Amino acid sequence: MTQELIIDGIRDETDTIREFTLRAADDGALPAHGAGAHLKFDLGAIGTRSYSLIDWPGDAPGTLRIAVQREDGGQGGSRHMHSLQPGDRLRAETPDNDFPLGAHDGPALLLAGGIGITPLISMASALDAAGRPFALHYCARSRGVMGFADALASAFGDRVGFHFDDETPLDLATLFAGLDPATHLYVCGPKGMIEAARAAANAAGLPDAQIHFELFTTPQPQDGDTAFEVEIASTGQVFTVPPGRTIIEVLEDGGLDLIYDCQRGDCGICQTEVLEGTPDHRDVVLSDAEKAEGKLMQICVSRAKSAKLVLDL
């Protein structure tokens, strides 16, 4: 289901982060959403882009808030968003949530990298409103590129810690030392941060069932990528996946109806069994053991190390 939204206001949070306030174009009620939810926007020829919804304590109903970090070397979605003006209209699917805040009893540890702070603002607000214990640690390359720092300090006080790569980088081993075993960890940021946090949390005794994450970058082609073949086991069809295109894109062009969502390699919805061949894993869903076994893959981002993959589709 889609909805038409109108940009009610725009505010520059940093030189590259722009905040948008949105309302229903017909001034009607907006669908409810939980912490961690996102909107998927239809940007026409550019394609679709998803941005997390931001909820602050005390926000009035009737509006939605997102933030977009401009990526000048990206594929154009963020630059398009930054070109918009108040009064412009956008079409978006109703809110969806691949990164929900659980109803567990234990404390929550929120860990954000860069613009990955946006869904964690909503989580902190929800935890604060419910009186549930939490701590938020927010990492950025430097103070000048960190958005929302003042608002976070004002809203949540000493429950927020700020870390800067050029000053006081976060020590994950120290962060997880003595962690309450009932803690649930929520991580949003770049792939390297998620992988490091997951490894450190596991080393501290936190099981994967208590680690939740969302990747906040769009996977990019890598140097050395080559074409490979994908065979569909149920039909015998064979498709060639060239560099710069994903398995999902090629199979959909070939008429296959696939189930997927994030297209970043973090939600697990497109997970597919590998019957033959060796995947080149580029997701953050599978454990190291699962990747080494090579029996599963996320077809939205992962490629092949072998010349051909046979998939259970």
Contacts in CASP RR format, 6 or more apart in sequence:
PFRMAT RR
TARGET T0000
AUTHOR 0000-0000-0000
METHOD contacts of the structure
MODEL  1
MTQELIIDGIRDETDTIREFTLRAADDGALPAHGAGAHLKFDLGAIGTRS
YSLIDWPGDAPGTLRIAVQREDGGQGGSRHMHSLQPGDRLRAETPDNDFP
LGAHDGPALLLAGGIGITPLISMASALDAAGRPFALHYCARSRGVMGFAD
ALASAFGDRVGFHFDDETPLDLATLFAGLDPATHLYVCGPKGMIEAARAA
ANAAGLPDAQIHFELFTTPQPQDGDTAFEVEIASTGQVFTVPPGRTIIEV
LEDGGLDLIYDCQRGDCGICQTEVLEGTPDHRDVVLSDAEKAEGKLMQIC
VSRAKSAKLVLDL
1 93 0 8 1.000
1 94 0 8 1.000
2 42 0 8 1.000
2 91 0 8 1.000
2 92 0 8 1.000
2 93 0 8 1.000
2 94 0 8 1.000
3 24 0 8 1.000
3 25 0 8 1.000
3 30 0 8 1.000
3 31 0 8 1.000
3 91 0 8 1.000
3 92 0 8 1.000
3 93 0 8 1.000
3 94 0 8 1.000
4 24 0 8 1.000
4 25 0 8 1.000
4 26 0 8 1.000
4 89 0 8 1.000
4 90 0 8 1.000
4 91 0 8 1.000
5 22 0 8 1.000
5 23 0 8 1.000
5 24 0 8 1.000
5 25 0 8 1.000
5 64 0 8 1.000
5 89 0 8 1.000
5 90 0 8 1.000
5 91 0 8 1.000
5 92 0 8 1.000
6 22 0 8 1.000
6 23 0 8 1.000
6 24 0 8 1.000
6 25 0 8 1.000
6 87 0 8 1.000
6 88 0 8 1.000
6 89 0 8 1.000
6 90 0 8 1.000
7 20 0 8 1.000
7 21 0 8 1.000
7 22 0 8 1.000
7 84 0 8 1.000
7 85 0 8 1.000
7 86 0 8 1.000
7 87 0 8 1.000
7 88 0 8 1.000
7 89 0 8 1.000
7 90 0 8 1.000
8 21 0 8 1.000
8 22 0 8 1.000
8 23 0 8 1.000
8 63 0 8 1.000
8 86 0 8 1.000
8 87 0 8 1.000
9 20 0 8 1.000
9 21 0 8 1.000
9 86 0 8 1.000
10 18 0 8 1.000
10 19 0 8 1.000
10 20 0 8 1.000
10 21 0 8 1.000
10 84 0 8 1.000
10 85 0 8 1.000
10 86 0 8 1.000
11 18 0 8 1.000
11 19 0 8 1.000
11 21 0 8 1.000
12 18 0 8 1.000
12 19 0 8 1.000
13 19 0 8 1.000
13 67 0 8 1.000
13 147 0 8 1.000
13 148 0 8 1.000
14 144 0 8 1.000
14 145 0 8 1.000
14 146 0 8 1.000
14 147 0 8 1.000
15 145 0 8 1.000
16 69 0 8 1.000
16 70 0 8 1.000
16 145 0 8 1.000
17 67 0 8 1.000
17 68 0 8 1.000
17 69 0 8 1.000
17 70 0 8 1.000
17 115 0 8 1.000
17 147 0 8 1.000
18 67 0 8 1.000
18 68 0 8 1.000
18 70 0 8 1.000
18 81 0 8 1.000
18 82 0 8 1.000
19 54 0 8 1.000
19 65 0 8 1.000
19 66 0 8 1.000
19 67 0 8 1.000
20 65 0 8 1.000
20 66 0 8 1.000
20 67 0 8 1.000
20 68 0 8 1.000
20 81 0 8 1.000
20 84 0 8 1.000
21 63 0 8 1.000
21 64 0 8 1.000
21 65 0 8 1.000
22 63 0 8 1.000
22 64 0 8 1.000
22 65 0 8 1.000
22 66 0 8 1.000
22 90 0 8 1.000
23 30 0 8 1.000
23 62 0 8 1.000
23 63 0 8 1.000
23 64 0 8 1.000
24 30 0 8 1.000
24 62 0 8 1.000
25 89 0 8 1.000
29 62 0 8 1.000
30 61 0 8 1.000
30 62 0 8 1.000
30 63 0 8 1.000
30 64 0 8 1.000
31 94 0 8 1.000
31 95 0 8 1.000
32 95 0 8 1.000
33 53 0 8 1.000
33 95 0 8 1.000
33 97 0 8 1.000
34 53 0 8 1.000
34 55 0 8 1.000
34 95 0 8 1.000
34 97 0 8 1.000
34 100 0 8 1.000
34 101 0 8 1.000
34 122 0 8 1.000
34 126 0 8 1.000
35 55 0 8 1.000
35 100 0 8 1.000
35 101 0 8 1.000
35 119 0 8 1.000
35 122 0 8 1.000
35 123 0 8 1.000
35 125 0 8 1.000
35 126 0 8 1.000
36 52 0 8 1.000
36 53 0 8 1.000
36 97 0 8 1.000
36 99 0 8 1.000
36 100 0 8 1.000
36 101 0 8 1.000
36 119 0 8 1.000
36 122 0 8 1.000
36 123 0 8 1.000
36 214 0 8 1.000
37 52 0 8 1.000
37 53 0 8 1.000
37 95 0 8 1.000
37 96 0 8 1.000
37 97 0 8 1.000
37 100 0 8 1.000
37 119 0 8 1.000
37 122 0 8 1.000
38 50 0 8 1.000
38 51 0 8 1.000
38 52 0 8 1.000
38 53 0 8 1.000
38 95 0 8 1.000
38 96 0 8 1.000
38 97 0 8 1.000
38 98 0 8 1.000
38 99 0 8 1.000
38 119 0 8 1.000
39 50 0 8 1.000
39 51 0 8 1.000
39 53 0 8 1.000
39 64 0 8 1.000
39 66 0 8 1.000
39 92 0 8 1.000
39 93 0 8 1.000
39 95 0 8 1.000
40 48 0 8 1.000
40 49 0 8 1.000
40 50 0 8 1.000
40 92 0 8 1.000
40 93 0 8 1.000
40 96 0 8 1.000
41 48 0 8 1.000
41 49 0 8 1.000
41 50 0 8 1.000
41 51 0 8 1.000
41 81 0 8 1.000
41 90 0 8 1.000
41 91 0 8 1.000
41 92 0 8 1.000
42 48 0 8 1.000
42 90 0 8 1.000
42 91 0 8 1.000
42 92 0 8 1.000
42 93 0 8 1.000
43 49 0 8 1.000
43 77 0 8 1.000
43 80 0 8 1.000
43 81 0 8 1.000
46 75 0 8 1.000
46 76 0 8 1.000
46 77 0 8 1.000
46 80 0 8 1.000
47 77 0 8 1.000
49 77 0 8 1.000
49 78 0 8 1.000
49 81 0 8 1.000
50 262 0 8 1.000
51 66 0 8 1.000
51 67 0 8 1.000
51 68 0 8 1.000
51 81 0 8 1.000
51 118 0 8 1.000
52 66 0 8 1.000
52 99 0 8 1.000
52 116 0 8 1.000
52 118 0 8 1.000
52 119 0 8 1.000
52 122 0 8 1.000
52 188 0 8 1.000
52 214 0 8 1.000
53 64 0 8 1.000
53 65 0 8 1.000
53 66 0 8 1.000
53 95 0 8 1.000
53 118 0 8 1.000
53 119 0 8 1.000
53 122 0 8 1.000
54 65 0 8 1.000
54 66 0 8 1.000
54 67 0 8 1.000
54 118 0 8 1.000
54 119 0 8 1.000
54 121 0 8 1.000
54 122 0 8 1.000
55 65 0 8 1.000
55 121 0 8 1.000
55 122 0 8 1.000
55 125 0 8 1.000
55 126 0 8 1.000
56 65 0 8 1.000
56 121 0 8 1.000
56 125 0 8 1.000
56 151 0 8 1.000
56 155 0 8 1.000
57 125 0 8 1.000
57 128 0 8 1.000
57 129 0 8 1.000
57 155 0 8 1.000
59 65 0 8 1.000
59 125 0 8 1.000
66 118 0 8 1.000
67 115 0 8 1.000
67 118 0 8 1.000
67 148 0 8 1.000
68 78 0 8 1.000
68 81 0 8 1.000
68 82 0 8 1.000
69 78 0 8 1.000
69 114 0 8 1.000
69 115 0 8 1.000
70 78 0 8 1.000
70 79 0 8 1.000
70 81 0 8 1.000
70 82 0 8 1.000
71 78 0 8 1.000
71 79 0 8 1.000
72 79 0 8 1.000
74 218 0 8 1.000
75 218 0 8 1.000
84 90 0 8 1.000
96 261 0 8 1.000
98 214 0 8 1.000
98 261 0 8 1.000
98 262 0 8 1.000
98 266 0 8 1.000
98 267 0 8 1.000
98 269 0 8 1.000
99 119 0 8 1.000
99 186 0 8 1.000
99 188 0 8 1.000
99 212 0 8 1.000
99 213 0 8 1.000
99 214 0 8 1.000
101 108 0 8 1.000
101 123 0 8 1.000
101 126 0 8 1.000
101 127 0 8 1.000
101 186 0 8 1.000
102 184 0 8 1.000
102 212 0 8 1.000
104 182 0 8 1.000
104 184 0 8 1.000
104 210 0 8 1.000
105 182 0 8 1.000
106 132 0 8 1.000
106 133 0 8 1.000
106 180 0 8 1.000
106 182 0 8 1.000
106 183 0 8 1.000
106 184 0 8 1.000
107 132 0 8 1.000
107 133 0 8 1.000
107 134 0 8 1.000
107 135 0 8 1.000
107 180 0 8 1.000
107 182 0 8 1.000
107 183 0 8 1.000
107 184 0 8 1.000
108 123 0 8 1.000
108 127 0 8 1.000
108 132 0 8 1.000
108 133 0 8 1.000
108 134 0 8 1.000
108 135 0 8 1.000
108 183 0 8 1.000
108 184 0 8 1.000
108 185 0 8 1.000
108 186 0 8 1.000
109 134 0 8 1.000
109 135 0 8 1.000
109 137 0 8 1.000
109 175 0 8 1.000
109 179 0 8 1.000
109 183 0 8 1.000
109 184 0 8 1.000
109 185 0 8 1.000
109 186 0 8 1.000
110 120 0 8 1.000
110 123 0 8 1.000
110 124 0 8 1.000
110 134 0 8 1.000
110 135 0 8 1.000
110 136 0 8 1.000
110 137 0 8 1.000
110 186 0 8 1.000
111 120 0 8 1.000
111 136 0 8 1.000
111 137 0 8 1.000
111 139 0 8 1.000
111 175 0 8 1.000
111 185 0 8 1.000
111 186 0 8 1.000
111 187 0 8 1.000
111 188 0 8 1.000
111 193 0 8 1.000
111 197 0 8 1.000
112 120 0 8 1.000
112 136 0 8 1.000
112 137 0 8 1.000
112 138 0 8 1.000
112 139 0 8 1.000
112 187 0 8 1.000
112 188 0 8 1.000
112 189 0 8 1.000
113 138 0 8 1.000
113 139 0 8 1.000
113 140 0 8 1.000
113 188 0 8 1.000
113 189 0 8 1.000
113 190 0 8 1.000
113 193 0 8 1.000
113 216 0 8 1.000
114 138 0 8 1.000
114 139 0 8 1.000
114 140 0 8 1.000
114 141 0 8 1.000
114 145 0 8 1.000
114 146 0 8 1.000
114 147 0 8 1.000
114 189 0 8 1.000
114 190 0 8 1.000
114 216 0 8 1.000
115 189 0 8 1.000
115 216 0 8 1.000
116 188 0 8 1.000
116 189 0 8 1.000
116 214 0 8 1.000
116 216 0 8 1.000
117 138 0 8 1.000
117 147 0 8 1.000
117 148 0 8 1.000
117 152 0 8 1.000
117 188 0 8 1.000
118 188 0 8 1.000
119 188 0 8 1.000
119 214 0 8 1.000
120 136 0 8 1.000
120 138 0 8 1.000
120 186 0 8 1.000
120 188 0 8 1.000
121 148 0 8 1.000
121 152 0 8 1.000
123 134 0 8 1.000
123 186 0 8 1.000
124 134 0 8 1.000
124 136 0 8 1.000
124 152 0 8 1.000
124 155 0 8 1.000
124 156 0 8 1.000
124 159 0 8 1.000
124 160 0 8 1.000
125 155 0 8 1.000
127 133 0 8 1.000
127 134 0 8 1.000
128 134 0 8 1.000
128 155 0 8 1.000
128 156 0 8 1.000
134 159 0 8 1.000
135 159 0 8 1.000
135 160 0 8 1.000
135 161 0 8 1.000
136 152 0 8 1.000
136 156 0 8 1.000
136 159 0 8 1.000
136 160 0 8 1.000
136 161 0 8 1.000
137 160 0 8 1.000
137 161 0 8 1.000
137 163 0 8 1.000
137 170 0 8 1.000
137 175 0 8 1.000
138 146 0 8 1.000
138 149 0 8 1.000
138 152 0 8 1.000
138 160 0 8 1.000
138 161 0 8 1.000
138 162 0 8 1.000
138 163 0 8 1.000
139 163 0 8 1.000
139 164 0 8 1.000
139 165 0 8 1.000
139 169 0 8 1.000
139 170 0 8 1.000
139 193 0 8 1.000
140 146 0 8 1.000
140 147 0 8 1.000
140 162 0 8 1.000
140 163 0 8 1.000
140 164 0 8 1.000
140 165 0 8 1.000
141 164 0 8 1.000
141 165 0 8 1.000
141 166 0 8 1.000
142 164 0 8 1.000
142 165 0 8 1.000
142 166 0 8 1.000
142 167 0 8 1.000
143 149 0 8 1.000
143 164 0 8 1.000
143 167 0 8 1.000
146 162 0 8 1.000
146 164 0 8 1.000
149 162 0 8 1.000
152 160 0 8 1.000
153 160 0 8 1.000
163 169 0 8 1.000
163 170 0 8 1.000
172 196 0 8 1.000
172 197 0 8 1.000
172 200 0 8 1.000
173 200 0 8 1.000
173 203 0 8 1.000
173 204 0 8 1.000
175 200 0 8 1.000
176 200 0 8 1.000
176 201 0 8 1.000
176 203 0 8 1.000
176 204 0 8 1.000
176 206 0 8 1.000
177 204 0 8 1.000
178 204 0 8 1.000
179 201 0 8 1.000
179 204 0 8 1.000
179 205 0 8 1.000
179 206 0 8 1.000
181 205 0 8 1.000
181 206 0 8 1.000
183 206 0 8 1.000
183 210 0 8 1.000
184 210 0 8 1.000
184 211 0 8 1.000
184 212 0 8 1.000
185 197 0 8 1.000
185 201 0 8 1.000
185 206 0 8 1.000
185 210 0 8 1.000
185 211 0 8 1.000
185 212 0 8 1.000
186 212 0 8 1.000
186 213 0 8 1.000
187 193 0 8 1.000
187 194 0 8 1.000
187 197 0 8 1.000
187 198 0 8 1.000
187 211 0 8 1.000
187 212 0 8 1.000
187 213 0 8 1.000
187 214 0 8 1.000
188 213 0 8 1.000
188 214 0 8 1.000
188 215 0 8 1.000
188 216 0 8 1.000
189 214 0 8 1.000
189 215 0 8 1.000
189 216 0 8 1.000
189 217 0 8 1.000
190 215 0 8 1.000
190 216 0 8 1.000
190 217 0 8 1.000
191 215 0 8 1.000
191 217 0 8 1.000
191 284 0 8 1.000
194 213 0 8 1.000
194 215 0 8 1.000
194 266 0 8 1.000
194 284 0 8 1.000
195 284 0 8 1.000
197 211 0 8 1.000
197 213 0 8 1.000
198 208 0 8 1.000
198 211 0 8 1.000
198 213 0 8 1.000
198 284 0 8 1.000
201 210 0 8 1.000
201 211 0 8 1.000
202 208 0 8 1.000
202 211 0 8 1.000
208 287 0 8 1.000
213 266 0 8 1.000
213 284 0 8 1.000
214 262 0 8 1.000
214 266 0 8 1.000
215 262 0 8 1.000
215 264 0 8 1.000
215 265 0 8 1.000
215 266 0 8 1.000
215 284 0 8 1.000
217 264 0 8 1.000
218 263 0 8 1.000
218 264 0 8 1.000
219 264 0 8 1.000
219 265 0 8 1.000
219 282 0 8 1.000
219 301 0 8 1.000
221 243 0 8 1.000
221 244 0 8 1.000
224 243 0 8 1.000
225 243 0 8 1.000
225 244 0 8 1.000
225 303 0 8 1.000
226 243 0 8 1.000
227 240 0 8 1.000
227 241 0 8 1.000
227 242 0 8 1.000
227 243 0 8 1.000
228 240 0 8 1.000
228 241 0 8 1.000
228 303 0 8 1.000
228 304 0 8 1.000
228 306 0 8 1.000
228 307 0 8 1.000
228 308 0 8 1.000
228 309 0 8 1.000
229 238 0 8 1.000
229 239 0 8 1.000
229 240 0 8 1.000
229 241 0 8 1.000
229 307 0 8 1.000
229 308 0 8 1.000
229 309 0 8 1.000
230 238 0 8 1.000
230 239 0 8 1.000
230 240 0 8 1.000
230 241 0 8 1.000
230 247 0 8 1.000
230 250 0 8 1.000
230 251 0 8 1.000
230 304 0 8 1.000
230 308 0 8 1.000
230 309 0 8 1.000
230 310 0 8 1.000
230 311 0 8 1.000
231 237 0 8 1.000
231 238 0 8 1.000
231 276 0 8 1.000
231 308 0 8 1.000
231 309 0 8 1.000
231 310 0 8 1.000
231 311 0 8 1.000
232 238 0 8 1.000
232 239 0 8 1.000
232 251 0 8 1.000
232 256 0 8 1.000
232 311 0 8 1.000
232 313 0 8 1.000
233 275 0 8 1.000
233 310 0 8 1.000
233 311 0 8 1.000
233 312 0 8 1.000
233 313 0 8 1.000
234 312 0 8 1.000
234 313 0 8 1.000
238 308 0 8 1.000
239 250 0 8 1.000
239 251 0 8 1.000
239 254 0 8 1.000
240 250 0 8 1.000
241 247 0 8 1.000
241 250 0 8 1.000
241 303 0 8 1.000
241 304 0 8 1.000
242 250 0 8 1.000
246 263 0 8 1.000
246 299 0 8 1.000
246 300 0 8 1.000
246 301 0 8 1.000
247 299 0 8 1.000
247 300 0 8 1.000
247 302 0 8 1.000
247 303 0 8 1.000
247 311 0 8 1.000
248 258 0 8 1.000
248 260 0 8 1.000
248 263 0 8 1.000
248 270 0 8 1.000
248 299 0 8 1.000
248 300 0 8 1.000
251 258 0 8 1.000
251 299 0 8 1.000
251 313 0 8 1.000
252 258 0 8 1.000
256 313 0 8 1.000
258 270 0 8 1.000
258 299 0 8 1.000
258 313 0 8 1.000
259 269 0 8 1.000
259 270 0 8 1.000
260 269 0 8 1.000
260 270 0 8 1.000
260 299 0 8 1.000
260 300 0 8 1.000
261 267 0 8 1.000
261 269 0 8 1.000
261 270 0 8 1.000
262 268 0 8 1.000
262 269 0 8 1.000
262 300 0 8 1.000
263 300 0 8 1.000
263 301 0 8 1.000
264 300 0 8 1.000
264 301 0 8 1.000
265 282 0 8 1.000
265 283 0 8 1.000
265 284 0 8 1.000
265 285 0 8 1.000
265 298 0 8 1.000
265 300 0 8 1.000
265 301 0 8 1.000
265 302 0 8 1.000
266 283 0 8 1.000
266 284 0 8 1.000
266 285 0 8 1.000
267 285 0 8 1.000
268 283 0 8 1.000
268 285 0 8 1.000
268 298 0 8 1.000
270 298 0 8 1.000
270 299 0 8 1.000
270 300 0 8 1.000
271 285 0 8 1.000
271 296 0 8 1.000
271 297 0 8 1.000
271 298 0 8 1.000
271 299 0 8 1.000
272 296 0 8 1.000
272 297 0 8 1.000
272 298 0 8 1.000
272 299 0 8 1.000
272 311 0 8 1.000
272 312 0 8 1.000
272 313 0 8 1.000
273 295 0 8 1.000
273 296 0 8 1.000
273 311 0 8 1.000
273 312 0 8 1.000
274 294 0 8 1.000
274 295 0 8 1.000
274 296 0 8 1.000
274 297 0 8 1.000
274 309 0 8 1.000
274 310 0 8 1.000
274 311 0 8 1.000
274 312 0 8 1.000
275 310 0 8 1.000
275 311 0 8 1.000
275 312 0 8 1.000
276 308 0 8 1.000
276 309 0 8 1.000
276 310 0 8 1.000
277 304 0 8 1.000
277 306 0 8 1.000
277 308 0 8 1.000
277 309 0 8 1.000
277 310 0 8 1.000
278 294 0 8 1.000
278 304 0 8 1.000
278 305 0 8 1.000
278 306 0 8 1.000
278 309 0 8 1.000
279 291 0 8 1.000
279 294 0 8 1.000
279 297 0 8 1.000
279 302 0 8 1.000
279 303 0 8 1.000
279 304 0 8 1.000
279 305 0 8 1.000
279 309 0 8 1.000
280 302 0 8 1.000
280 303 0 8 1.000
280 304 0 8 1.000
280 305 0 8 1.000
281 291 0 8 1.000
281 294 0 8 1.000
281 297 0 8 1.000
281 298 0 8 1.000
281 302 0 8 1.000
282 298 0 8 1.000
282 301 0 8 1.000
282 302 0 8 1.000
282 303 0 8 1.000
283 297 0 8 1.000
283 298 0 8 1.000
283 300 0 8 1.000
283 301 0 8 1.000
283 302 0 8 1.000
285 298 0 8 1.000
286 296 0 8 1.000
286 297 0 8 1.000
286 298 0 8 1.000
290 296 0 8 1.000
297 309 0 8 1.000
299 311 0 8 1.000
END
